[in-house]
Amino acid sequence: MDRPTPENRVLRDAEVRARTGLSRVQRWRLVRSGKFPAPVQLSPNAIGWMEDAINTWLADRPTVDWAPQRNAEDGQ
């Protein structure tokens, strides 16, 4: 497990939600299915996520091209 450094700090729940747009329930479902980084235990009652793991997860998300698709029948 990576250790927290100034470049790799621990993010708490509110910041992970703000960065990902995922609710707590959505994140836990993804963690259980292996599709989201698992949190680290900070104390008996506290968890957090390593910033670099969240950044990597976000960078690996597919991009969406919202440009309209050209149709060959339209002659374009």
N, CA, C and O atoms as a Tripos MOL2 file, in Angstrom:
@<TRIPOS>MOLECULE
protein
  304   303    76     0     0
PROTEIN
NO_CHARGES

@<TRIPOS>ATOM
      1 N           0.8460   -1.1760    0.0000 N.3       1 MET1
      2 CA          0.0000    0.0000    0.0000 C.3       1 MET1
      3 C           0.8860    1.2320    0.0000 C.2       1 MET1
      4 O           1.8970    1.2870    0.7000 O.2       1 MET1
      5 N           0.4900    2.2290   -0.8020 N.am      2 ASP2
      6 CA          1.2360    3.4750   -0.8580 C.3       2 ASP2
      7 C           1.0400    4.2720    0.4190 C.2       2 ASP2
      8 O          -0.0400    4.2810    1.0080 O.2       2 ASP2
      9 N           2.0960    4.9320    0.8290 N.am      3 ARG3
     10 CA          2.0420    5.7850    2.0130 C.3       3 ARG3
     11 C           1.6470    7.1930    1.6070 C.2       3 ARG3
     12 O           2.0030    7.6430    0.5180 O.2       3 ARG3
     13 N           0.9080    7.9060    2.4740 N.am      4 PRO4
     14 CA          0.5640    9.2880    2.1540 C.3       4 PRO4
     15 C           1.8100   10.1690    2.0820 C.2       4 PRO4
     16 O           2.6820   10.0990    2.9480 O.2       4 PRO4
     17 N           1.8820   10.9790    1.0630 N.am      5 THR5
     18 CA          2.9290   11.9740    0.8960 C.3       5 THR5
     19 C           2.2200   13.2610    0.4680 C.2       5 THR5
     20 O           1.0290   13.2260    0.1600 O.2       5 THR5
     21 N           2.9180   14.3830    0.4410 N.am      6 PRO6
     22 CA          2.2460   15.6010   -0.0310 C.3       6 PRO6
     23 C           1.6710   15.4540   -1.4430 C.2       6 PRO6
     24 O           0.6760   16.0960   -1.7810 O.2       6 PRO6
     25 N           2.3020   14.6070   -2.2640 N.am      7 GLU7
     26 CA          1.8090   14.3900   -3.6210 C.3       7 GLU7
     27 C           0.7320   13.3070   -3.6700 C.2       7 GLU7
     28 O          -0.0190   13.2280   -4.6430 O.2       7 GLU7
     29 N           0.6500   12.4880   -2.6490 N.am      8 ASN8
     30 CA         -0.2890   11.3690   -2.6110 C.3       8 ASN8
     31 C          -0.9940   11.3680   -1.2590 C.2       8 ASN8
     32 O          -0.6960   10.5480   -0.3910 O.2       8 ASN8
     33 N          -1.9070   12.2730   -1.0980 N.am      9 ARG9
     34 CA         -2.5740   12.4050    0.1920 C.3       9 ARG9
     35 C          -3.8170   11.5270    0.2680 C.2       9 ARG9
     36 O          -4.2590   10.9650   -0.7340 O.2       9 ARG9
     37 N          -4.3650   11.4210    1.4550 N.am     10 VAL10
     38 CA         -5.5690   10.6320    1.6830 C.3      10 VAL10
     39 C          -6.7820   11.5360    1.5030 C.2      10 VAL10
     40 O          -6.8640   12.6130    2.0930 O.2      10 VAL10
     41 N          -7.7210   11.0790    0.6810 N.am     11 LEU11
     42 CA         -8.9560   11.8160    0.4560 C.3      11 LEU11
     43 C         -10.0700   11.2050    1.2870 C.2      11 LEU11
     44 O         -10.2170    9.9850    1.3480 O.2      11 LEU11
     45 N         -10.8370   12.0490    1.9140 N.am     12 ARG12
     46 CA        -11.9730   11.5590    2.7010 C.3      12 ARG12
     47 C         -13.2090   11.4800    1.8150 C.2      12 ARG12
     48 O         -13.1840   11.8990    0.6580 O.2      12 ARG12
     49 N         -14.2740   10.9460    2.3590 N.am     13 ASP13
     50 CA        -15.4940   10.6420    1.6280 C.3      13 ASP13
     51 C         -16.0270   11.8240    0.8220 C.2      13 ASP13
     52 O         -16.3360   11.6710   -0.3590 O.2      13 ASP13
     53 N         -16.1370   12.9930    1.4380 N.am     14 ALA14
     54 CA        -16.7260   14.1470    0.7520 C.3      14 ALA14
     55 C         -15.9260   14.5470   -0.4760 C.2      14 ALA14
     56 O         -16.5040   14.8970   -1.5050 O.2      14 ALA14
     57 N         -14.6020   14.5000   -0.3830 N.am     15 GLU15
     58 CA        -13.7880   14.8860   -1.5300 C.3      15 GLU15
     59 C         -13.8360   13.8360   -2.6290 C.2      15 GLU15
     60 O         -13.8360   14.1820   -3.8100 O.2      15 GLU15
     61 N         -13.8770   12.5670   -2.2630 N.am     16 VAL16
     62 CA        -13.9920   11.5100   -3.2750 C.3      16 VAL16
     63 C         -15.3320   11.6520   -4.0020 C.2      16 VAL16
     64 O         -15.4000   11.4960   -5.2210 O.2      16 VAL16
     65 N         -16.3750   11.9430   -3.2640 N.am     17 ARG17
     66 CA        -17.6920   12.1460   -3.8950 C.3      17 ARG17
     67 C         -17.6570   13.3450   -4.8440 C.2      17 ARG17
     68 O         -18.1930   13.2750   -5.9500 O.2      17 ARG17
     69 N         -17.0350   14.4360   -4.4210 N.am     18 ALA18
     70 CA        -16.9560   15.6320   -5.2590 C.3      18 ALA18
     71 C         -16.1560   15.3630   -6.5330 C.2      18 ALA18
     72 O         -16.5210   15.8470   -7.6050 O.2      18 ALA18
     73 N         -15.0770   14.6030   -6.4270 N.am     19 ARG19
     74 CA        -14.2400   14.3360   -7.5970 C.3      19 ARG19
     75 C         -14.8560   13.3360   -8.5580 C.2      19 ARG19
     76 O         -14.7060   13.4710   -9.7730 O.2      19 ARG19
     77 N         -15.5480   12.3320   -8.0280 N.am     20 THR20
     78 CA        -16.0610   11.2620   -8.8780 C.3      20 THR20
     79 C         -17.5180   11.4420   -9.2660 C.2      20 THR20
     80 O         -17.9470   10.9480  -10.3090 O.2      20 THR20
     81 N         -18.2760   12.1370   -8.4500 N.am     21 GLY21
     82 CA        -19.7130   12.2580   -8.6920 C.3      21 GLY21
     83 C         -20.4850   11.0190   -8.2800 C.2      21 GLY21
     84 O         -21.6760   10.9000   -8.5680 O.2      21 GLY21
     85 N         -19.8110   10.0940   -7.6050 N.am     22 LEU22
     86 CA        -20.4460    8.8430   -7.1900 C.3      22 LEU22
     87 C         -20.8740    8.9200   -5.7300 C.2      22 LEU22
     88 O         -20.1350    9.4280   -4.8870 O.2      22 LEU22
     89 N         -22.0560    8.4190   -5.4390 N.am     23 SER23
     90 CA        -22.5170    8.3760   -4.0520 C.3      23 SER23
     91 C         -21.7350    7.3110   -3.2880 C.2      23 SER23
     92 O         -21.0270    6.4990   -3.8860 O.2      23 SER23
     93 N         -21.8650    7.3210   -1.9900 N.am     24 ARG24
     94 CA        -21.1930    6.3360   -1.1380 C.3      24 ARG24
     95 C         -21.6200    4.9200   -1.5280 C.2      24 ARG24
     96 O         -20.7800    4.0240   -1.6210 O.2      24 ARG24
     97 N         -22.9160    4.7140   -1.7560 N.am     25 VAL25
     98 CA        -23.4180    3.3820   -2.1170 C.3      25 VAL25
     99 C         -22.8550    2.9450   -3.4630 C.2      25 VAL25
    100 O         -22.4330    1.7990   -3.6150 O.2      25 VAL25
    101 N         -22.8470    3.8500   -4.4430 N.am     26 GLN26
    102 CA        -22.2950    3.5040   -5.7510 C.3      26 GLN26
    103 C         -20.8310    3.1040   -5.6440 C.2      26 GLN26
    104 O         -20.3950    2.1330   -6.2620 O.2      26 GLN26
    105 N         -20.0680    3.8710   -4.8470 N.am     27 ARG27
    106 CA        -18.6420    3.5440   -4.6870 C.3      27 ARG27
    107 C         -18.4580    2.1870   -4.0440 C.2      27 ARG27
    108 O         -17.6200    1.4060   -4.4960 O.2      27 ARG27
    109 N         -19.2170    1.8820   -2.9980 N.am     28 TRP28
    110 CA        -19.0550    0.5850   -2.3380 C.3      28 TRP28
    111 C         -19.4240   -0.5590   -3.2630 C.2      28 TRP28
    112 O         -18.7810   -1.6080   -3.2230 O.2      28 TRP28
    113 N         -20.4330   -0.3880   -4.0870 N.am     29 ARG29
    114 CA        -20.7770   -1.4400   -5.0640 C.3      29 ARG29
    115 C         -19.6250   -1.6570   -6.0400 C.2      29 ARG29
    116 O         -19.2920   -2.7940   -6.3740 O.2      29 ARG29
    117 N         -19.0250   -0.5690   -6.4910 N.am     30 LEU30
    118 CA        -17.8900   -0.6800   -7.4140 C.3      30 LEU30
    119 C         -16.6670   -1.2820   -6.7270 C.2      30 LEU30
    120 O         -15.9440   -2.0690   -7.3370 O.2      30 LEU30
    121 N         -16.4280   -0.9240   -5.4690 N.am     31 VAL31
    122 CA        -15.3040   -1.5050   -4.7170 C.3      31 VAL31
    123 C         -15.4930   -3.0190   -4.6100 C.2      31 VAL31
    124 O         -14.5580   -3.7820   -4.8530 O.2      31 VAL31
    125 N         -16.6990   -3.4510   -4.2460 N.am     32 ARG32
    126 CA        -16.9630   -4.8850   -4.0870 C.3      32 ARG32
    127 C         -16.8020   -5.6500   -5.4000 C.2      32 ARG32
    128 O         -16.4200   -6.8210   -5.4040 O.2      32 ARG32
    129 N         -17.0980   -4.9750   -6.5140 N.am     33 SER33
    130 CA        -16.9620   -5.6540   -7.8120 C.3      33 SER33
    131 C         -15.5690   -5.4820   -8.4090 C.2      33 SER33
    132 O         -15.3050   -5.9630   -9.5120 O.2      33 SER33
    133 N         -14.6750   -4.8010   -7.6910 N.am     34 GLY34
    134 CA        -13.3050   -4.6290   -8.1540 C.3      34 GLY34
    135 C         -13.1450   -3.5450   -9.2080 C.2      34 GLY34
    136 O         -12.1310   -3.5130   -9.9060 O.2      34 GLY34
    137 N         -14.1290   -2.6520   -9.3360 N.am     35 LYS35
    138 CA        -14.0970   -1.6230  -10.3730 C.3      35 LYS35
    139 C         -13.7840   -0.2260   -9.8350 C.2      35 LYS35
    140 O         -13.8170    0.7460  -10.5890 O.2      35 LYS35
    141 N         -13.4840   -0.1160   -8.5480 N.am     36 PHE36
    142 CA        -13.1410    1.1580   -7.9190 C.3      36 PHE36
    143 C         -12.0950    0.8700   -6.8560 C.2      36 PHE36
    144 O         -12.1410   -0.1850   -6.2240 O.2      36 PHE36
    145 N         -11.1540    1.7810   -6.6430 N.am     37 PRO37
    146 CA        -10.1010    1.5290   -5.6500 C.3      37 PRO37
    147 C         -10.6790    1.3080   -4.2410 C.2      37 PRO37
    148 O         -11.6110    1.9940   -3.8230 O.2      37 PRO37
    149 N         -10.1170    0.3620   -3.5440 N.am     38 ALA38
    150 CA        -10.5340    0.1060   -2.1680 C.3      38 ALA38
    151 C          -9.9710    1.1910   -1.2490 C.2      38 ALA38
    152 O          -8.8730    1.6950   -1.4880 O.2      38 ALA38
    153 N         -10.7040    1.5480   -0.2140 N.am     39 PRO39
    154 CA        -10.2010    2.5490    0.7220 C.3      39 PRO39
    155 C          -9.1320    1.9620    1.6340 C.2      39 PRO39
    156 O          -8.9450    0.7470    1.7080 O.2      39 PRO39
    157 N          -8.4440    2.8530    2.3180 N.am     40 VAL40
    158 CA         -7.4790    2.4450    3.3350 C.3      40 VAL40
    159 C          -8.0610    2.7570    4.7100 C.2      40 VAL40
    160 O          -8.7650    3.7520    4.8840 O.2      40 VAL40
    161 N          -7.7630    1.9060    5.6750 N.am     41 GLN41
    162 CA         -8.2430    2.0980    7.0440 C.3      41 GLN41
    163 C          -7.3380    3.1090    7.7400 C.2      41 GLN41
    164 O          -6.1350    2.8820    7.8690 O.2      41 GLN41
    165 N          -7.9110    4.2190    8.1870 N.am     42 LEU42
    166 CA         -7.1420    5.2610    8.8680 C.3      42 LEU42
    167 C          -7.1620    5.0860   10.3750 C.2      42 LEU42
    168 O          -6.1780    5.3720   11.0560 O.2      42 LEU42
    169 N          -8.2780    4.6200   10.8870 N.am     43 SER43
    170 CA         -8.4470    4.3420   12.3090 C.3      43 SER43
    171 C          -9.6110    3.3600   12.4140 C.2      43 SER43
    172 O         -10.2030    3.0170   11.3900 O.2      43 SER43
    173 N          -9.9520    2.9070   13.5920 N.am     44 PRO44
    174 CA        -11.0660    1.9490   13.6870 C.3      44 PRO44
    175 C         -12.3770    2.4610   13.0850 C.2      44 PRO44
    176 O         -13.2140    1.6700   12.6510 O.2      44 PRO44
    177 N         -12.5520    3.7840   13.0590 N.am     45 ASN45
    178 CA        -13.8140    4.3400   12.5570 C.3      45 ASN45
    179 C         -13.6380    5.2810   11.3710 C.2      45 ASN45
    180 O         -14.5480    6.0510   11.0640 O.2      45 ASN45
    181 N         -12.4970    5.2400   10.7030 N.am     46 ALA46
    182 CA        -12.2610    6.1680    9.6050 C.3      46 ALA46
    183 C         -11.5490    5.4810    8.4470 C.2      46 ALA46
    184 O         -10.6310    4.6850    8.6440 O.2      46 ALA46
    185 N         -11.9920    5.8080    7.2380 N.am     47 ILE47
    186 CA        -11.3490    5.3220    6.0260 C.3      47 ILE47
    187 C         -11.0970    6.5030    5.0980 C.2      47 ILE47
    188 O         -11.6460    7.5880    5.2840 O.2      47 ILE47
    189 N         -10.2630    6.2720    4.1060 N.am     48 GLY48
    190 CA         -9.9960    7.2760    3.0930 C.3      48 GLY48
    191 C          -9.4640    6.5880    1.8560 C.2      48 GLY48
    192 O          -9.1740    5.3920    1.8680 O.2      48 GLY48
    193 N          -9.3400    7.3500    0.7960 N.am     49 TRP49
    194 CA         -8.8230    6.8210   -0.4620 C.3      49 TRP49
    195 C          -7.5390    7.5420   -0.8110 C.2      49 TRP49
    196 O          -7.4280    8.7500   -0.6010 O.2      49 TRP49
    197 N          -6.5720    6.8220   -1.3380 N.am     50 MET50
    198 CA         -5.3250    7.4290   -1.7690 C.3      50 MET50
    199 C          -5.6060    8.2660   -3.0140 C.2      50 MET50
    200 O          -6.2520    7.8010   -3.9530 O.2      50 MET50
    201 N          -5.1180    9.4930   -3.0120 N.am     51 GLU51
    202 CA         -5.3930   10.4220   -4.1010 C.3      51 GLU51
    203 C          -4.9220    9.8810   -5.4450 C.2      51 GLU51
    204 O          -5.6230   10.0250   -6.4470 O.2      51 GLU51
    205 N          -3.7590    9.2700   -5.4780 N.am     52 ASP52
    206 CA         -3.2730    8.7710   -6.7670 C.3      52 ASP52
    207 C          -4.1470    7.6460   -7.3100 C.2      52 ASP52
    208 O          -4.2840    7.5150   -8.5260 O.2      52 ASP52
    209 N          -4.7420    6.8290   -6.4400 N.am     53 ALA53
    210 CA         -5.6370    5.7620   -6.8900 C.3      53 ALA53
    211 C          -6.9050    6.3490   -7.5100 C.2      53 ALA53
    212 O          -7.3970    5.8510   -8.5230 O.2      53 ALA53
    213 N          -7.4280    7.4070   -6.8980 N.am     54 ILE54
    214 CA         -8.6180    8.0640   -7.4360 C.3      54 ILE54
    215 C          -8.2820    8.7530   -8.7530 C.2      54 ILE54
    216 O          -9.0450    8.6640   -9.7150 O.2      54 ILE54
    217 N          -7.1320    9.4450   -8.7990 N.am     55 ASN55
    218 CA         -6.7230   10.1100  -10.0370 C.3      55 ASN55
    219 C          -6.5400    9.1130  -11.1720 C.2      55 ASN55
    220 O          -6.9370    9.3870  -12.3050 O.2      55 ASN55
    221 N          -5.9450    7.9600  -10.8840 N.am     56 THR56
    222 CA         -5.7580    6.9220  -11.8980 C.3      56 THR56
    223 C          -7.1010    6.3910  -12.3690 C.2      56 THR56
    224 O          -7.3160    6.2140  -13.5680 O.2      56 THR56
    225 N          -8.0060    6.1370  -11.4300 N.am     57 TRP57
    226 CA         -9.3410    5.6450  -11.7850 C.3      57 TRP57
    227 C         -10.0470    6.6510  -12.6960 C.2      57 TRP57
    228 O         -10.6490    6.2620  -13.6970 O.2      57 TRP57
    229 N          -9.9780    7.9270  -12.3620 N.am     58 LEU58
    230 CA        -10.6120    8.9560  -13.1900 C.3      58 LEU58
    231 C          -9.9700    9.0280  -14.5770 C.2      58 LEU58
    232 O         -10.6710    9.1550  -15.5810 O.2      58 LEU58
    233 N          -8.6480    8.9470  -14.6300 N.am     59 ALA59
    234 CA         -7.9370    9.0200  -15.9130 C.3      59 ALA59
    235 C          -8.2630    7.8230  -16.8100 C.2      59 ALA59
    236 O          -8.2190    7.9350  -18.0350 O.2      59 ALA59
    237 N          -8.5860    6.6870  -16.2060 N.am     60 ASP60
    238 CA         -8.8980    5.4820  -16.9680 C.3      60 ASP60
    239 C         -10.3450    5.4280  -17.4590 C.2      60 ASP60
    240 O         -10.7060    4.5180  -18.2040 O.2      60 ASP60
    241 N         -11.1710    6.3810  -17.0550 N.am     61 ARG61
    242 CA        -12.5650    6.4150  -17.4890 C.3      61 ARG61
    243 C         -12.6010    6.6970  -18.9870 C.2      61 ARG61
    244 O         -11.8280    7.5190  -19.4780 O.2      61 ARG61
    245 N         -13.4790    6.0320  -19.7120 N.am     62 PRO62
    246 CA        -13.5640    6.2980  -21.1510 C.3      62 PRO62
    247 C         -14.1150    7.7050  -21.4020 C.2      62 PRO62
    248 O         -14.9360    8.2130  -20.6390 O.2      62 PRO62
    249 N         -13.6490    8.3110  -22.4740 N.am     63 THR63
    250 CA        -14.1770    9.6150  -22.8450 C.3      63 THR63
    251 C         -15.3790    9.4180  -23.7600 C.2      63 THR63
    252 O         -15.5060    8.3970  -24.4350 O.2      63 THR63
    253 N         -16.2430   10.4020  -23.7670 N.am     64 VAL64
    254 CA        -17.4480   10.3400  -24.5780 C.3      64 VAL64
    255 C         -17.3790   11.4340  -25.6280 C.2      64 VAL64
    256 O         -17.1200   12.5950  -25.3130 O.2      64 VAL64
    257 N         -17.6090   11.0630  -26.8570 N.am     65 ASP65
    258 CA        -17.6340   12.0270  -27.9480 C.3      65 ASP65
    259 C         -19.0900   12.4200  -28.1850 C.2      65 ASP65
    260 O         -19.8870   11.6250  -28.6820 O.2      65 ASP65
    261 N         -19.4170   13.6410  -27.8290 N.am     66 TRP66
    262 CA        -20.7960   14.1080  -27.9490 C.3      66 TRP66
    263 C         -21.0720   14.7400  -29.3040 C.2      66 TRP66
    264 O         -22.1750   15.2380  -29.5270 O.2      66 TRP66
    265 N         -20.1190   14.7350  -30.2030 N.am     67 ALA67
    266 CA        -20.3370   15.2920  -31.5350 C.3      67 ALA67
    267 C         -21.3360   14.4190  -32.2840 C.2      67 ALA67
    268 O         -21.3150   13.1960  -32.1520 O.2      67 ALA67
    269 N         -22.2000   15.0360  -33.0610 N.am     68 PRO68
    270 CA        -23.1830   14.2210  -33.8110 C.3      68 PRO68
    271 C         -22.4720   13.3290  -34.8230 C.2      68 PRO68
    272 O         -21.4910   13.7240  -35.4530 O.2      68 PRO68
    273 N         -22.9880   12.1380  -34.9560 N.am     69 GLN69
    274 CA        -22.4300   11.1830  -35.9090 C.3      69 GLN69
    275 C         -22.8870   11.5560  -37.3110 C.2      69 GLN69
    276 O         -24.0540   11.8800  -37.5320 O.2      69 GLN69
    277 N         -21.9730   11.5080  -38.2330 N.am     70 ARG70
    278 CA        -22.3260   11.8020  -39.6280 C.3      70 ARG70
    279 C         -22.9340   10.5550  -40.2490 C.2      70 ARG70
    280 O         -22.4570    9.4380  -40.0450 O.2      70 ARG70
    281 N         -23.9630   10.7650  -40.9850 N.am     71 ASN71
    282 CA        -24.6600    9.6650  -41.6370 C.3      71 ASN71
    283 C         -24.2490    9.6430  -43.1030 C.2      71 ASN71
    284 O         -24.3210   10.6680  -43.7810 O.2      71 ASN71
    285 N         -23.8220    8.4910  -43.5960 N.am     72 ALA72
    286 CA        -23.3760    8.3440  -44.9760 C.3      72 ALA72
    287 C         -24.5040    8.6630  -45.9550 C.2      72 ALA72
    288 O         -24.2390    9.1230  -47.0650 O.2      72 ALA72
    289 N         -25.7530    8.4270  -45.5640 N.am     73 GLU73
    290 CA        -26.8920    8.6890  -46.4320 C.3      73 GLU73
    291 C         -27.1260   10.1810  -46.6260 C.2      73 GLU73
    292 O         -27.7310   10.5880  -47.6180 O.2      73 GLU73
    293 N         -26.6530   11.0060  -45.6850 N.am     74 ASP74
    294 CA        -26.8250   12.4520  -45.7870 C.3      74 ASP74
    295 C         -25.8360   13.0660  -46.7610 C.2      74 ASP74
    296 O         -25.9430   14.2510  -47.0780 O.2      74 ASP74
    297 N         -24.8870   12.2950  -47.2380 N.am     75 GLY75
    298 CA        -23.8810   12.7900  -48.1500 C.3      75 GLY75
    299 C         -22.8080   13.6200  -47.4790 C.2      75 GLY75
    300 O         -22.1240   14.4060  -48.1350 O.2      75 GLY75
    301 N         -22.6600   13.4550  -46.2080 N.am     76 GLN76
    302 CA        -21.6430   14.2190  -45.4620 C.3      76 GLN76
    303 C         -20.5440   13.3180  -44.9970 C.2      76 GLN76
    304 O         -19.6000   13.7760  -44.3540 O.2      76 GLN76
@<TRIPOS>BOND
     1     1     2 1
     2     2     3 1
     3     3     4 2
     4     3     5 am
     5     5     6 1
     6     6     7 1
     7     7     8 2
     8     7     9 am
     9     9    10 1
    10    10    11 1
    11    11    12 2
    12    11    13 am
    13    13    14 1
    14    14    15 1
    15    15    16 2
    16    15    17 am
    17    17    18 1
    18    18    19 1
    19    19    20 2
    20    19    21 am
    21    21    22 1
    22    22    23 1
    23    23    24 2
    24    23    25 am
    25    25    26 1
    26    26    27 1
    27    27    28 2
    28    27    29 am
    29    29    30 1
    30    30    31 1
    31    31    32 2
    32    31    33 am
    33    33    34 1
    34    34    35 1
    35    35    36 2
    36    35    37 am
    37    37    38 1
    38    38    39 1
    39    39    40 2
    40    39    41 am
    41    41    42 1
    42    42    43 1
    43    43    44 2
    44    43    45 am
    45    45    46 1
    46    46    47 1
    47    47    48 2
    48    47    49 am
    49    49    50 1
    50    50    51 1
    51    51    52 2
    52    51    53 am
    53    53    54 1
    54    54    55 1
    55    55    56 2
    56    55    57 am
    57    57    58 1
    58    58    59 1
    59    59    60 2
    60    59    61 am
    61    61    62 1
    62    62    63 1
    63    63    64 2
    64    63    65 am
    65    65    66 1
    66    66    67 1
    67    67    68 2
    68    67    69 am
    69    69    70 1
    70    70    71 1
    71    71    72 2
    72    71    73 am
    73    73    74 1
    74    74    75 1
    75    75    76 2
    76    75    77 am
    77    77    78 1
    78    78    79 1
    79    79    80 2
    80    79    81 am
    81    81    82 1
    82    82    83 1
    83    83    84 2
    84    83    85 am
    85    85    86 1
    86    86    87 1
    87    87    88 2
    88    87    89 am
    89    89    90 1
    90    90    91 1
    91    91    92 2
    92    91    93 am
    93    93    94 1
    94    94    95 1
    95    95    96 2
    96    95    97 am
    97    97    98 1
    98    98    99 1
    99    99   100 2
   100    99   101 am
   101   101   102 1
   102   102   103 1
   103   103   104 2
   104   103   105 am
   105   105   106 1
   106   106   107 1
   107   107   108 2
   108   107   109 am
   109   109   110 1
   110   110   111 1
   111   111   112 2
   112   111   113 am
   113   113   114 1
   114   114   115 1
   115   115   116 2
   116   115   117 am
   117   117   118 1
   118   118   119 1
   119   119   120 2
   120   119   121 am
   121   121   122 1
   122   122   123 1
   123   123   124 2
   124   123   125 am
   125   125   126 1
   126   126   127 1
   127   127   128 2
   128   127   129 am
   129   129   130 1
   130   130   131 1
   131   131   132 2
   132   131   133 am
   133   133   134 1
   134   134   135 1
   135   135   136 2
   136   135   137 am
   137   137   138 1
   138   138   139 1
   139   139   140 2
   140   139   141 am
   141   141   142 1
   142   142   143 1
   143   143   144 2
   144   143   145 am
   145   145   146 1
   146   146   147 1
   147   147   148 2
   148   147   149 am
   149   149   150 1
   150   150   151 1
   151   151   152 2
   152   151   153 am
   153   153   154 1
   154   154   155 1
   155   155   156 2
   156   155   157 am
   157   157   158 1
   158   158   159 1
   159   159   160 2
   160   159   161 am
   161   161   162 1
   162   162   163 1
   163   163   164 2
   164   163   165 am
   165   165   166 1
   166   166   167 1
   167   167   168 2
   168   167   169 am
   169   169   170 1
   170   170   171 1
   171   171   172 2
   172   171   173 am
   173   173   174 1
   174   174   175 1
   175   175   176 2
   176   175   177 am
   177   177   178 1
   178   178   179 1
   179   179   180 2
   180   179   181 am
   181   181   182 1
   182   182   183 1
   183   183   184 2
   184   183   185 am
   185   185   186 1
   186   186   187 1
   187   187   188 2
   188   187   189 am
   189   189   190 1
   190   190   191 1
   191   191   192 2
   192   191   193 am
   193   193   194 1
   194   194   195 1
   195   195   196 2
   196   195   197 am
   197   197   198 1
   198   198   199 1
   199   199   200 2
   200   199   201 am
   201   201   202 1
   202   202   203 1
   203   203   204 2
   204   203   205 am
   205   205   206 1
   206   206   207 1
   207   207   208 2
   208   207   209 am
   209   209   210 1
   210   210   211 1
   211   211   212 2
   212   211   213 am
   213   213   214 1
   214   214   215 1
   215   215   216 2
   216   215   217 am
   217   217   218 1
   218   218   219 1
   219   219   220 2
   220   219   221 am
   221   221   222 1
   222   222   223 1
   223   223   224 2
   224   223   225 am
   225   225   226 1
   226   226   227 1
   227   227   228 2
   228   227   229 am
   229   229   230 1
   230   230   231 1
   231   231   232 2
   232   231   233 am
   233   233   234 1
   234   234   235 1
   235   235   236 2
   236   235   237 am
   237   237   238 1
   238   238   239 1
   239   239   240 2
   240   239   241 am
   241   241   242 1
   242   242   243 1
   243   243   244 2
   244   243   245 am
   245   245   246 1
   246   246   247 1
   247   247   248 2
   248   247   249 am
   249   249   250 1
   250   250   251 1
   251   251   252 2
   252   251   253 am
   253   253   254 1
   254   254   255 1
   255   255   256 2
   256   255   257 am
   257   257   258 1
   258   258   259 1
   259   259   260 2
   260   259   261 am
   261   261   262 1
   262   262   263 1
   263   263   264 2
   264   263   265 am
   265   265   266 1
   266   266   267 1
   267   267   268 2
   268   267   269 am
   269   269   270 1
   270   270   271 1
   271   271   272 2
   272   271   273 am
   273   273   274 1
   274   274   275 1
   275   275   276 2
   276   275   277 am
   277   277   278 1
   278   278   279 1
   279   279   280 2
   280   279   281 am
   281   281   282 1
   282   282   283 1
   283   283   284 2
   284   283   285 am
   285   285   286 1
   286   286   287 1
   287   287   288 2
   288   287   289 am
   289   289   290 1
   290   290   291 1
   291   291   292 2
   292   291   293 am
   293   293   294 1
   294   294   295 1
   295   295   296 2
   296   295   297 am
   297   297   298 1
   298   298   299 1
   299   299   300 2
   300   299   301 am
   301   301   302 1
   302   302   303 1
   303   303   304 2
@<TRIPOS>SUBSTRUCTURE
     1 MET1         2 RESIDUE 1 A MET
     2 ASP2         6 RESIDUE 1 A ASP
     3 ARG3        10 RESIDUE 1 A ARG
     4 PRO4        14 RESIDUE 1 A PRO
     5 THR5        18 RESIDUE 1 A THR
     6 PRO6        22 RESIDUE 1 A PRO
     7 GLU7        26 RESIDUE 1 A GLU
     8 ASN8        30 RESIDUE 1 A ASN
     9 ARG9        34 RESIDUE 1 A ARG
    10 VAL10       38 RESIDUE 1 A VAL
    11 LEU11       42 RESIDUE 1 A LEU
    12 ARG12       46 RESIDUE 1 A ARG
    13 ASP13       50 RESIDUE 1 A ASP
    14 ALA14       54 RESIDUE 1 A ALA
    15 GLU15       58 RESIDUE 1 A GLU
    16 VAL16       62 RESIDUE 1 A VAL
    17 ARG17       66 RESIDUE 1 A ARG
    18 ALA18       70 RESIDUE 1 A ALA
    19 ARG19       74 RESIDUE 1 A ARG
    20 THR20       78 RESIDUE 1 A THR
    21 GLY21       82 RESIDUE 1 A GLY
    22 LEU22       86 RESIDUE 1 A LEU
    23 SER23       90 RESIDUE 1 A SER
    24 ARG24       94 RESIDUE 1 A ARG
    25 VAL25       98 RESIDUE 1 A VAL
    26 GLN26      102 RESIDUE 1 A GLN
    27 ARG27      106 RESIDUE 1 A ARG
    28 TRP28      110 RESIDUE 1 A TRP
    29 ARG29      114 RESIDUE 1 A ARG
    30 LEU30      118 RESIDUE 1 A LEU
    31 VAL31      122 RESIDUE 1 A VAL
    32 ARG32      126 RESIDUE 1 A ARG
    33 SER33      130 RESIDUE 1 A SER
    34 GLY34      134 RESIDUE 1 A GLY
    35 LYS35      138 RESIDUE 1 A LYS
    36 PHE36      142 RESIDUE 1 A PHE
    37 PRO37      146 RESIDUE 1 A PRO
    38 ALA38      150 RESIDUE 1 A ALA
    39 PRO39      154 RESIDUE 1 A PRO
    40 VAL40      158 RESIDUE 1 A VAL
    41 GLN41      162 RESIDUE 1 A GLN
    42 LEU42      166 RESIDUE 1 A LEU
    43 SER43      170 RESIDUE 1 A SER
    44 PRO44      174 RESIDUE 1 A PRO
    45 ASN45      178 RESIDUE 1 A ASN
    46 ALA46      182 RESIDUE 1 A ALA
    47 ILE47      186 RESIDUE 1 A ILE
    48 GLY48      190 RESIDUE 1 A GLY
    49 TRP49      194 RESIDUE 1 A TRP
    50 MET50      198 RESIDUE 1 A MET
    51 GLU51      202 RESIDUE 1 A GLU
    52 ASP52      206 RESIDUE 1 A ASP
    53 ALA53      210 RESIDUE 1 A ALA
    54 ILE54      214 RESIDUE 1 A ILE
    55 ASN55      218 RESIDUE 1 A ASN
    56 THR56      222 RESIDUE 1 A THR
    57 TRP57      226 RESIDUE 1 A TRP
    58 LEU58      230 RESIDUE 1 A LEU
    59 ALA59      234 RESIDUE 1 A ALA
    60 ASP60      238 RESIDUE 1 A ASP
    61 ARG61      242 RESIDUE 1 A ARG
    62 PRO62      246 RESIDUE 1 A PRO
    63 THR63      250 RESIDUE 1 A THR
    64 VAL64      254 RESIDUE 1 A VAL
    65 ASP65      258 RESIDUE 1 A ASP
    66 TRP66      262 RESIDUE 1 A TRP
    67 ALA67      266 RESIDUE 1 A ALA
    68 PRO68      270 RESIDUE 1 A PRO
    69 GLN69      274 RESIDUE 1 A GLN
    70 ARG70      278 RESIDUE 1 A ARG
    71 ASN71      282 RESIDUE 1 A ASN
    72 ALA72      286 RESIDUE 1 A ALA
    73 GLU73      290 RESIDUE 1 A GLU
    74 ASP74      294 RESIDUE 1 A ASP
    75 GLY75      298 RESIDUE 1 A GLY
    76 GLN76      302 RESIDUE 1 A GLN
